[in-house]
């Protein structure tokens, strides 16, 4: 059974930084993409950043210039470095992965809370 485990969330003041980590275990196949998705209170889950097995990345407009998605999809490990955090970045951050390049990944972690205070 595939498990994605996130870590690194927490409480930070506006302007601060956090680094999230995601590691997959139990995978017997290679993911095509691994990414980060945020769900703010009362809102739908949305893409923050995603990286492919080839190393290409794409970011939500709100994340560009402030976030860096890195890692090695082939090794089932990715990171999200978030700088200049804003209160609107608050939410539960989920790691998502899939063996295909799909909009909504099949595999999800349990999420890690990020709270940015003003």
N, C-alpha and C positions, 0 to 999 in steps of 0.2 A: 504494500500500500504506500502510495506516494505521500510524503508529508513535507510541507513547507513551513519553516520556522523563522519568524521574524524576531529581531531584537533591536534595541537601540532607541526606542521611543522614550518620551519623558516630557517634563515641563521645562520650558525655556522662555526667556524674555524675548520680546520682539527685537530683531536684529541679531539674535544669537544663531547658533548652528547646531545641527544634529546629524549623526550618521546612522542610517539604518542598515541592517544586514539581513540577508535572507539566504538560508541554506536548505537545500532539498535533500531528503533521504528516502531510501526505498525505491528510487527510480531505476528502472531497468532499461530506460530508453533516454535518448537525448532530447532535451527541450529545444524547440525552435526559437522561442522567446521567453524571457522572464522580465517581469515589470513590477511597477509600483502603482497602486491605486489608492485613492483617498476617498473616504466616506465621511463627510461632515454631518453634524446632527441635522436630521430632517431632510437630507439631500441624498441623491443617488450616488453610487460609487462611480468615480471618474478616474481616468488615466492621469497619472502624474508623469511617468517616464517609463520607457520600455527599451530593452536591449535585445538584439537578436544573436543567434549563435555565430553570425559572421562579424559581430561587433558593431553593427550599425545601431544607432539610438534615435529615438524620437521623444519629444517632450511636449507636454501641454504648454500653451502660451504662458500661463501663469508661472511655470517652472523654468522657462528658458532664462539663462543667465544667472540663475540662483541655485539650480540643482544640477548634480552630475550623477548619472547612472553608470556604474562601472561594474566590473566583475568578469566572470568567465561562465557563460551559459553552459558550455560543454562540461564544466565541473560543477554545475548546479549551484553556483554561488554568485549572488549579486549584491551590490551596495547602492545606497542612495545618500549622497552627501547633500545636505540642504543648508544653505547659507542665507543670511539676511532674512530670517524667518519673520513672517507677519502673522497677526492674529487669525487672518483668514486661511492660513495653512493648517489650522487646528482640525483634527479629525482622527479617525482610525485609519492607519496605513496598512494596506494588505499587499502581500507579495502574491503575484499570480503568474502561472506558467502554463505553457501548452506546447505540444509537439508540432503544432501547426501555427501559422501566422494568422491568428484569428483576432477579432475585436474583443471578445470576451473569453478569457482563458478558462480552461477546464479545471485546473488545480489552483487551490487557494490556501494561504496560510490562515492562522487564527487572528491575525491583525495585531498591531501595536499602536498604542495611543500616543499621539503627539498633541501637546497643548502649548500654544504660544500665548503668553500673557502680554497685555499692552502696557 
